[in-house]
């Protein structure tokens, strides 16, 4: 167990941290987390019912109920000792979204590879298909995270809109995420976003320079050309995680970057055909 006292994941699901007061709960298992004033060494299994002289940070495994399977799975485009590049299907969340924890790309990868340290390096909407780069080596994770933190990865998306669009330029918009809403709005006081958009018909290619929530979906809706299958723009529909009838016509189809370890250029391409998916 690492010095933090954090126990390994169970069934691909990470433990959670809490602070125990007065006594250790009788039900469940709690492991002491690292803390300067804790009476227990990190990783110690705390005795059930034991009185606590002071608050004690601890790790525990949450109770996660069974989930209906999502009948689509990822494929692996590339893997080495540091990275896994997964090709994610529509409808599968990248990580837990509060409603699904077992049926996520991260959990499936951890279970399939038998590795608790697999973590996606960036997010991809549940409804968006395509490439997700994942770290499997904590020792090199920060180096790869900086690629996305600095925005130095070149990402290419392809989408299909409801009616023809003709544009070939970079578009900057300010976006603001509404509290307690699935929608993101274009607002003058929002976060600046930048996307290069090229379209000459219903098929659109986009290169986002920034990584705001729903950035491409909001952009196209703002232009009056929402994506096929969008359940949030222009108007949100009732959320149903198991309605697979209309996939969002958006695919993260290519990514390139300079590898921080080898300093060589890396390029990866999705094997999915967006037009086949939405027919």
Secondary structure, 3 states (H helix, E strand, C coil): CCCCCCCCCECCECCEEEEECCECCCCCCEEECCCCCCCCCCCCECCCCCECCCCEEEEECCCCCCCCCCCCCCEEEEECCCEEEEEECCCCECCCCCCCCCCEHHHHHHHHHCCCCCEECCCCCCCCEEEEEEECCHHHHHHHHHHHHCCCCEEEEEEEEEEEEEEEEEEEEEEEECCCCCCEEECCCCEEEEEEEEEEEEEEEEEECCCCCCHHHHHHHHCCCCECCCCCCCCCCCCCCCCCCCCCCEEEEEEEEECCCCCCEEEEECCCCHHHHHC
